């Protein structure tokens, strides 16, 4: 699957250890958060959440 607009920056920020809110900010206003989260969960790229 192709990542939606802002998806690459969002994933890169998460991989760099940034918090979810910071990753959303890094992705910019074009990011569709529900879409990218659904895609990552369905693809098993997100397997857990920590505080």
PQR file of N, CA, C, O and H, with PARSE charges and radii, in Angstrom:
ATOM      1  N   UNK A   1       0.832  -1.187   0.000 -0.4000 1.5000
ATOM      2  CA  UNK A   1       0.000   0.000   0.000 -0.0000 2.0000
ATOM      3  C   UNK A   1       0.873   1.246   0.000  0.5500 1.7000
ATOM      4  O   UNK A   1       1.946   1.272   0.602 -0.5500 1.4000
ATOM      5  N   UNK A   2       0.402   2.260  -0.674 -0.4000 1.5000
ATOM      6  CA  UNK A   2       1.078   3.551  -0.638 -0.0000 2.0000
ATOM      7  C   UNK A   2       0.612   4.300   0.594  0.5500 1.7000
ATOM      8  O   UNK A   2      -0.545   4.196   1.003 -0.5500 1.4000
ATOM      9  H   UNK A   2      -0.470   2.239  -1.164  0.4000 1.0000
ATOM     10  N   UNK A   3       1.517   5.048   1.174 -0.4000 1.5000
ATOM     11  CA  UNK A   3       1.147   5.868   2.321 -0.0000 2.0000
ATOM     12  C   UNK A   3       0.407   7.104   1.836  0.5500 1.7000
ATOM     13  O   UNK A   3       0.735   7.660   0.788 -0.5500 1.4000
ATOM     14  H   UNK A   3       2.457   5.133   0.842  0.4000 1.0000
ATOM     15  N   UNK A   4      -0.585   7.531   2.594 -0.4000 1.5000
ATOM     16  CA  UNK A   4      -1.301   8.751   2.226 -0.0000 2.0000
ATOM     17  C   UNK A   4      -0.401   9.967   2.425  0.5500 1.7000
ATOM     18  O   UNK A   4       0.654   9.852   3.050 -0.5500 1.4000
ATOM     19  H   UNK A   4      -0.852   7.079   3.445  0.4000 1.0000
ATOM     20  N   UNK A   5      -0.794  11.124   1.907 -0.4000 1.5000
ATOM     21  CA  UNK A   5       0.012  12.334   2.089 -0.0000 2.0000
ATOM     22  C   UNK A   5       0.352  12.553   3.568  0.5500 1.7000
ATOM     23  O   UNK A   5      -0.513  12.465   4.439 -0.5500 1.4000
ATOM     24  H   UNK A   5      -1.650  11.218   1.399  0.4000 1.0000
ATOM     25  N   UNK A   6       1.607  12.834   3.823 -0.4000 1.5000
ATOM     26  CA  UNK A   6       2.079  13.046   5.187 -0.0000 2.0000
ATOM     27  C   UNK A   6       2.438  11.758   5.905  0.5500 1.7000
ATOM     28  O   UNK A   6       3.034  11.790   6.982 -0.5500 1.4000
ATOM     29  H   UNK A   6       2.310  12.905   3.115  0.4000 1.0000
ATOM     30  N   UNK A   7       2.078  10.620   5.314 -0.4000 1.5000
ATOM     31  CA  UNK A   7       2.310   9.332   5.958 -0.0000 2.0000
ATOM     32  C   UNK A   7       3.776   9.005   6.165  0.5500 1.7000
ATOM     33  O   UNK A   7       4.153   8.451   7.197 -0.5500 1.4000
ATOM     34  H   UNK A   7       1.593  10.595   4.439  0.4000 1.0000
ATOM     35  N   UNK A   8       4.596   9.343   5.196 -0.4000 1.5000
ATOM     36  CA  UNK A   8       6.030   9.073   5.320 -0.0000 2.0000
ATOM     37  C   UNK A   8       6.661   9.842   6.462  0.5500 1.7000
ATOM     38  O   UNK A   8       7.445   9.290   7.233 -0.5500 1.4000
ATOM     39  H   UNK A   8       4.289   9.793   4.357  0.4000 1.0000
ATOM     40  N   UNK A   9       6.321  11.109   6.571 -0.4000 1.5000
ATOM     41  CA  UNK A   9       6.853  11.935   7.658 -0.0000 2.0000
ATOM     42  C   UNK A   9       6.331  11.442   9.006  0.5500 1.7000
ATOM     43  O   UNK A   9       7.060  11.456   9.998 -0.5500 1.4000
ATOM     44  H   UNK A   9       5.684  11.557   5.944  0.4000 1.0000
ATOM     45  N   UNK A  10       5.075  11.010   9.041 -0.4000 1.5000
ATOM     46  CA  UNK A  10       4.473  10.492  10.265 -0.0000 2.0000
ATOM     47  C   UNK A  10       5.209   9.239  10.733  0.5500 1.7000
ATOM     48  O   UNK A  10       5.588   9.139  11.900 -0.5500 1.4000
ATOM     49  H   UNK A  10       4.483  10.999   8.235  0.4000 1.0000
ATOM     50  N   UNK A  11       5.409   8.292   9.832 -0.4000 1.5000
ATOM     51  CA  UNK A  11       6.094   7.047  10.177 -0.0000 2.0000
ATOM     52  C   UNK A  11       7.543   7.320  10.563  0.5500 1.7000
ATOM     53  O   UNK A  11       8.045   6.738  11.524 -0.5500 1.4000
ATOM     54  H   UNK A  11       5.101   8.373   8.884  0.4000 1.0000
ATOM     55  N   UNK A  12       8.211   8.187   9.835 -0.4000 1.5000
ATOM     56  CA  UNK A  12       9.600   8.515  10.156 -0.0000 2.0000
ATOM     57  C   UNK A  12       9.711   9.113  11.552  0.5500 1.7000
ATOM     58  O   UNK A  12      10.643   8.797  12.292 -0.5500 1.4000
ATOM     59  H   UNK A  12       7.803   8.660   9.054  0.4000 1.0000
ATOM     60  N   UNK A  13       8.773   9.968  11.912 -0.4000 1.5000
ATOM     61  CA  UNK A  13       8.789  10.575  13.245 -0.0000 2.0000
ATOM     62  C   UNK A  13       8.574   9.518  14.322  0.5500 1.7000
ATOM     63  O   UNK A  13       9.242   9.546  15.355 -0.5500 1.4000
ATOM     64  H   UNK A  13       8.016  10.225  11.311  0.4000 1.0000
ATOM     65  N   UNK A  14       7.652   8.590  14.096 -0.4000 1.5000
ATOM     66  CA  UNK A  14       7.430   7.517  15.073 -0.0000 2.0000
ATOM     67  C   UNK A  14       8.673   6.642  15.208  0.5500 1.7000
ATOM     68  O   UNK A  14       9.058   6.269  16.316 -0.5500 1.4000
ATOM     69  H   UNK A  14       7.109   8.567  13.257  0.4000 1.0000
ATOM     70  N   UNK A  15       9.296   6.318  14.083 -0.4000 1.5000
ATOM     71  CA  UNK A  15      10.505   5.496  14.118 -0.0000 2.0000
ATOM     72  C   UNK A  15      11.652   6.199  14.830  0.5500 1.7000
ATOM     73  O   UNK A  15      12.536   5.548  15.387 -0.5500 1.4000
ATOM     74  H   UNK A  15       8.983   6.621  13.183  0.4000 1.0000
ATOM     75  N   UNK A  16      11.638   7.525  14.812 -0.4000 1.5000
ATOM     76  CA  UNK A  16      12.665   8.310  15.500 -0.0000 2.0000
ATOM     77  C   UNK A  16      12.376   8.438  16.994  0.5500 1.7000
ATOM     78  O   UNK A  16      13.147   9.052  17.731 -0.5500 1.4000
ATOM     79  H   UNK A  16      10.921   8.055  14.360  0.4000 1.0000
ATOM     80  N   UNK A  17      11.252   7.851  17.437 -0.4000 1.5000
ATOM     81  CA  UNK A  17      10.930   7.864  18.853 -0.0000 2.0000
ATOM     82  C   UNK A  17      10.059   9.008  19.313  0.5500 1.7000
ATOM     83  O   UNK A  17       9.872   9.208  20.513 -0.5500 1.4000
ATOM     84  H   UNK A  17      10.626   7.352  16.838  0.4000 1.0000
ATOM     85  N   UNK A  18       9.522   9.764  18.364 -0.4000 1.5000
ATOM     86  CA  UNK A  18       8.661  10.878  18.741 -0.0000 2.0000
ATOM     87  C   UNK A  18       7.300  10.368  19.198  0.5500 1.7000
ATOM     88  O   UNK A  18       6.848   9.301  18.781 -0.5500 1.4000
ATOM     89  H   UNK A  18       9.674   9.602  17.389  0.4000 1.0000
ATOM     90  N   UNK A  19       6.662  11.139  20.052 -0.4000 1.5000
ATOM     91  CA  UNK A  19       5.322  10.814  20.526 -0.0000 2.0000
ATOM     92  C   UNK A  19       4.326  10.976  19.382  0.5500 1.7000
ATOM     93  O   UNK A  19       4.619  11.622  18.376 -0.5500 1.4000
ATOM     94  H   UNK A  19       7.029  12.006  20.391  0.4000 1.0000
ATOM     95  N   UNK A  20       3.154  10.385  19.548 -0.4000 1.5000
ATOM     96  CA  UNK A  20       2.127  10.427  18.506 -0.0000 2.0000
ATOM     97  C   UNK A  20       1.793  11.858  18.092  0.5500 1.7000
ATOM     98  O   UNK A  20       1.719  12.152  16.899 -0.5500 1.4000
ATOM     99  H   UNK A  20       2.917   9.860  20.366  0.4000 1.0000
ATOM    100  N   UNK A  21       1.592  12.737  19.043 -0.4000 1.5000
ATOM    101  CA  UNK A  21       1.262  14.129  18.734 -0.0000 2.0000
ATOM    102  C   UNK A  21       2.363  14.824  17.956  0.5500 1.7000
ATOM    103  O   UNK A  21       2.089  15.606  17.045 -0.5500 1.4000
ATOM    104  H   UNK A  21       1.652  12.498  20.013  0.4000 1.0000
ATOM    105  N   UNK A  22       3.605  14.540  18.312 -0.4000 1.5000
ATOM    106  CA  UNK A  22       4.734  15.123  17.590 -0.0000 2.0000
ATOM    107  C   UNK A  22       4.794  14.585  16.164  0.5500 1.7000
ATOM    108  O   UNK A  22       5.106  15.322  15.228 -0.5500 1.4000
ATOM    109  H   UNK A  22       3.827  13.904  19.051  0.4000 1.0000
ATOM    110  N   UNK A  23       4.495  13.306  16.005 -0.4000 1.5000
ATOM    111  CA  UNK A  23       4.505  12.708  14.672 -0.0000 2.0000
ATOM    112  C   UNK A  23       3.406  13.304  13.802  0.5500 1.7000
ATOM    113  O   UNK A  23       3.605  13.534  12.609 -0.5500 1.4000
ATOM    114  H   UNK A  23       4.241  12.708  16.765  0.4000 1.0000
ATOM    115  N   UNK A  24       2.244  13.554  14.404 -0.4000 1.5000
ATOM    116  CA  UNK A  24       1.151  14.198  13.669 -0.0000 2.0000
ATOM    117  C   UNK A  24       1.580  15.592  13.226  0.5500 1.7000
ATOM    118  O   UNK A  24       1.342  15.982  12.083 -0.5500 1.4000
ATOM    119  H   UNK A  24       2.082  13.367  15.373  0.4000 1.0000
ATOM    120  N   UNK A  25       2.206  16.336  14.117 -0.4000 1.5000
ATOM    121  CA  UNK A  25       2.686  17.676  13.770 -0.0000 2.0000
ATOM    122  C   UNK A  25       3.719  17.617  12.651  0.5500 1.7000
ATOM    123  O   UNK A  25       3.703  18.451  11.745 -0.5500 1.4000
ATOM    124  H   UNK A  25       2.400  16.019  15.045  0.4000 1.0000
ATOM    125  N   UNK A  26       4.612  16.640  12.710 -0.4000 1.5000
ATOM    126  CA  UNK A  26       5.657  16.506  11.689 -0.0000 2.0000
ATOM    127  C   UNK A  26       5.062  16.180  10.321  0.5500 1.7000
ATOM    128  O   UNK A  26       5.617  16.562   9.290 -0.5500 1.4000
ATOM    129  H   UNK A  26       4.625  15.963  13.446  0.4000 1.0000
ATOM    130  N   UNK A  27       3.940  15.476  10.315 -0.4000 1.5000
ATOM    131  CA  UNK A  27       3.322  15.061   9.055 -0.0000 2.0000
ATOM    132  C   UNK A  27       2.621  16.206   8.346  0.5500 1.7000
ATOM    133  O   UNK A  27       2.488  16.195   7.122 -0.5500 1.4000
ATOM    134  H   UNK A  27       3.489  15.166  11.152  0.4000 1.0000
ATOM    135  N   UNK A  28       2.177  17.183   9.099 -0.4000 1.5000
ATOM    136  CA  UNK A  28       1.521  18.334   8.487 -0.0000 2.0000
ATOM    137  C   UNK A  28       0.018  18.170   8.393  0.5500 1.7000
ATOM    138  O   UNK A  28      -0.530  17.123   8.739 -0.5500 1.4000
ATOM    139  H   UNK A  28       2.285  17.193  10.093  0.4000 1.0000
ATOM    140  N   UNK A  29      -0.642  19.217   7.922 -0.4000 1.5000
ATOM    141  CA  UNK A  29      -2.106  19.252   7.920 -0.0000 2.0000
ATOM    142  C   UNK A  29      -2.767  18.299   6.925  0.5500 1.7000
ATOM    143  O   UNK A  29      -3.962  18.025   7.041 -0.5500 1.4000
ATOM    144  H   UNK A  29      -0.197  20.067   7.641  0.4000 1.0000
ATOM    145  N   UNK A  30      -2.019  17.794   5.961 -0.4000 1.5000
ATOM    146  CA  UNK A  30      -2.620  16.899   4.971 -0.0000 2.0000
ATOM    147  C   UNK A  30      -2.782  15.472   5.494  0.5500 1.7000
ATOM    148  O   UNK A  30      -3.429  14.650   4.844 -0.5500 1.4000
ATOM    149  H   UNK A  30      -1.048  18.017   5.867  0.4000 1.0000
ATOM    150  N   UNK A  31      -2.205  15.165   6.660 -0.4000 1.5000
ATOM    151  CA  UNK A  31      -2.279  13.815   7.205 -0.0000 2.0000
ATOM    152  C   UNK A  31      -3.707  13.453   7.589  0.5500 1.7000
ATOM    153  O   UNK A  31      -4.392  14.218   8.268 -0.5500 1.4000
ATOM    154  H   UNK A  31      -1.679  15.832   7.187  0.4000 1.0000
ATOM    155  N   UNK A  32      -4.145  12.280   7.147 -0.4000 1.5000
ATOM    156  CA  UNK A  32      -5.434  11.710   7.554 -0.0000 2.0000
ATOM    157  C   UNK A  32      -5.104  10.667   8.625  0.5500 1.7000
ATOM    158  O   UNK A  32      -4.816   9.513   8.306 -0.5500 1.4000
ATOM    159  H   UNK A  32      -3.588  11.658   6.596  0.4000 1.0000
ATOM    160  N   UNK A  33      -5.147  11.078   9.891 -0.4000 1.5000
ATOM    161  CA  UNK A  33      -4.703  10.219  10.985 -0.0000 2.0000
ATOM    162  C   UNK A  33      -5.458   8.890  11.052  0.5500 1.7000
ATOM    163  O   UNK A  33      -4.813   7.847  11.157 -0.5500 1.4000
ATOM    164  H   UNK A  33      -5.381  12.015  10.149  0.4000 1.0000
ATOM    165  N   UNK A  34      -6.789   8.879  10.997 -0.4000 1.5000
ATOM    166  CA  UNK A  34      -7.473   7.573  11.040 -0.0000 2.0000
ATOM    167  C   UNK A  34      -7.038   6.640   9.903  0.5500 1.7000
ATOM    168  O   UNK A  34      -6.911   5.432  10.103 -0.5500 1.4000
ATOM    169  H   UNK A  34      -7.313   9.727  10.912  0.4000 1.0000
ATOM    170  N   UNK A  35      -6.816   7.196   8.734 -0.4000 1.5000
ATOM    171  CA  UNK A  35      -6.414   6.392   7.584 -0.0000 2.0000
ATOM    172  C   UNK A  35      -5.035   5.776   7.789  0.5500 1.7000
ATOM    173  O   UNK A  35      -4.853   4.579   7.567 -0.5500 1.4000
ATOM    174  H   UNK A  35      -6.919   8.177   8.572  0.4000 1.0000
ATOM    175  N   UNK A  36      -4.072   6.575   8.207 -0.4000 1.5000
ATOM    176  CA  UNK A  36      -2.714   6.051   8.378 -0.0000 2.0000
ATOM    177  C   UNK A  36      -2.653   5.064   9.538  0.5500 1.7000
ATOM    178  O   UNK A  36      -1.957   4.053   9.449 -0.5500 1.4000
ATOM    179  H   UNK A  36      -4.220   7.548   8.387  0.4000 1.0000
ATOM    180  N   UNK A  37      -3.370   5.343  10.623 -0.4000 1.5000
ATOM    181  CA  UNK A  37      -3.368   4.400  11.742 -0.0000 2.0000
ATOM    182  C   UNK A  37      -4.006   3.076  11.340  0.5500 1.7000
ATOM    183  O   UNK A  37      -3.500   2.014  11.702 -0.5500 1.4000
ATOM    184  H   UNK A  37      -3.935   6.165  10.695  0.4000 1.0000
ATOM    185  N   UNK A  38      -5.102   3.123  10.602 -0.4000 1.5000
ATOM    186  CA  UNK A  38      -5.748   1.895  10.124 -0.0000 2.0000
ATOM    187  C   UNK A  38      -4.810   1.092   9.235  0.5500 1.7000
ATOM    188  O   UNK A  38      -4.715  -0.129   9.356 -0.5500 1.4000
ATOM    189  H   UNK A  38      -5.513   3.986  10.307  0.4000 1.0000
ATOM    190  N   UNK A  39      -4.127   1.781   8.352 -0.4000 1.5000
ATOM    191  CA  UNK A  39      -3.199   1.123   7.443 -0.0000 2.0000
ATOM    192  C   UNK A  39      -2.053   0.468   8.210  0.5500 1.7000
ATOM    193  O   UNK A  39      -1.688  -0.674   7.927 -0.5500 1.4000
ATOM    194  H   UNK A  39      -4.205   2.773   8.254  0.4000 1.0000
ATOM    195  N   UNK A  40      -1.489   1.179   9.171 -0.4000 1.5000
ATOM    196  CA  UNK A  40      -0.363   0.644   9.937 -0.0000 2.0000
ATOM    197  C   UNK A  40      -0.787  -0.511  10.837  0.5500 1.7000
ATOM    198  O   UNK A  40      -0.043  -1.480  10.987 -0.5500 1.4000
ATOM    199  H   UNK A  40      -1.785   2.106   9.401  0.4000 1.0000
ATOM    200  N   UNK A  41      -1.965  -0.420  11.435 -0.4000 1.5000
ATOM    201  CA  UNK A  41      -2.449  -1.512  12.287 -0.0000 2.0000
ATOM    202  C   UNK A  41      -2.774  -2.740  11.444  0.5500 1.7000
ATOM    203  O   UNK A  41      -2.409  -3.857  11.811 -0.5500 1.4000
ATOM    204  H   UNK A  41      -2.569   0.367  11.313  0.4000 1.0000
ATOM    205  N   UNK A  42      -3.454  -2.547  10.325 -0.4000 1.5000
ATOM    206  CA  UNK A  42      -3.799  -3.668   9.444 -0.0000 2.0000
ATOM    207  C   UNK A  42      -2.550  -4.358   8.908  0.5500 1.7000
ATOM    208  O   UNK A  42      -2.535  -5.576   8.731 -0.5500 1.4000
ATOM    209  H   UNK A  42      -3.751  -1.640  10.027  0.4000 1.0000
ATOM    210  N   UNK A  43      -1.508  -3.580   8.650 -0.4000 1.5000
ATOM    211  CA  UNK A  43      -0.256  -4.137   8.158 -0.0000 2.0000
ATOM    212  C   UNK A  43       0.654  -4.636   9.260  0.5500 1.7000
ATOM    213  O   UNK A  43       1.788  -5.041   9.001 -0.5500 1.4000
ATOM    214  H   UNK A  43      -1.520  -2.590   8.793  0.4000 1.0000
ATOM    215  N   UNK A  44       0.165  -4.608  10.481 -0.4000 1.5000
ATOM    216  CA  UNK A  44       0.899  -5.052  11.668 -0.0000 2.0000
ATOM    217  C   UNK A  44       2.195  -4.282  11.888  0.5500 1.7000
ATOM    218  O   UNK A  44       3.152  -4.803  12.461 -0.5500 1.4000
ATOM    219  H   UNK A  44      -0.756  -4.279  10.690  0.4000 1.0000
ATOM    220  N   UNK A  45       2.212  -3.042  11.428 -0.4000 1.5000
ATOM    221  CA  UNK A  45       3.363  -2.179  11.662 -0.0000 2.0000
ATOM    222  C   UNK A  45       3.280  -1.549  13.049  0.5500 1.7000
ATOM    223  O   UNK A  45       4.296  -1.142  13.613 -0.5500 1.4000
ATOM    224  H   UNK A  45       1.435  -2.619  10.962  0.4000 1.0000
ATOM    225  N   UNK A  46       2.073  -1.471  13.594 -0.4000 1.5000
ATOM    226  CA  UNK A  46       1.872  -1.020  14.972 -0.0000 2.0000
ATOM    227  C   UNK A  46       1.348  -2.223  15.739  0.5500 1.7000
ATOM    228  O   UNK A  46       0.277  -2.750  15.439 -0.5500 1.4000
ATOM    229  H   UNK A  46       1.248  -1.802  13.136  0.4000 1.0000
ATOM    230  N   UNK A  47       2.115  -2.645  16.726 -0.4000 1.5000
ATOM    231  CA  UNK A  47       1.728  -3.830  17.485 -0.0000 2.0000
ATOM    232  C   UNK A  47       1.488  -3.528  18.958  0.5500 1.7000
ATOM    233  O   UNK A  47       1.083  -4.405  19.721 -0.5500 1.4000
ATOM    234  H   UNK A  47       2.986  -2.217  16.969  0.4000 1.0000
ATOM    235  N   UNK A  48       1.739  -2.286  19.352 -0.4000 1.5000
ATOM    236  CA  UNK A  48       1.523  -1.912  20.741 -0.0000 2.0000
ATOM    237  C   UNK A  48       1.685  -0.422  20.919  0.5500 1.7000
ATOM    238  O   UNK A  48       2.211   0.283  20.058 -0.5500 1.4000
ATOM    239  H   UNK A  48       2.068  -1.574  18.732  0.4000 1.0000
ATOM    240  N   UNK A  49       1.218   0.032  22.062 -0.4000 1.5000
ATOM    241  CA  UNK A  49       1.302   1.451  22.396 -0.0000 2.0000
ATOM    242  C   UNK A  49       1.849   1.558  23.811  0.5500 1.7000
ATOM    243  O   UNK A  49       1.412   0.839  24.710 -0.5500 1.4000
ATOM    244  H   UNK A  49       0.791  -0.541  22.762  0.4000 1.0000
ATOM    245  N   UNK A  50       2.800   2.452  24.003 -0.4000 1.5000
ATOM    246  CA  UNK A  50       3.343   2.686  25.340 -0.0000 2.0000
ATOM    247  C   UNK A  50       3.108   4.122  25.733  0.5500 1.7000
ATOM    248  O   UNK A  50       2.923   4.997  24.887 -0.5500 1.4000
ATOM    249  H   UNK A  50       3.155   3.036  23.273  0.4000 1.0000
ATOM    250  N   UNK A  51       3.116   4.346  27.013 -0.4000 1.5000
ATOM    251  CA  UNK A  51       2.894   5.681  27.540 -0.0000 2.0000
ATOM    252  C   UNK A  51       4.176   6.448  27.630  0.5500 1.7000
ATOM    253  O   UNK A  51       4.176   7.603  28.057 -0.5500 1.4000
ATOM    254  H   UNK A  51       3.266   3.635  27.700  0.4000 1.0000
TER
END
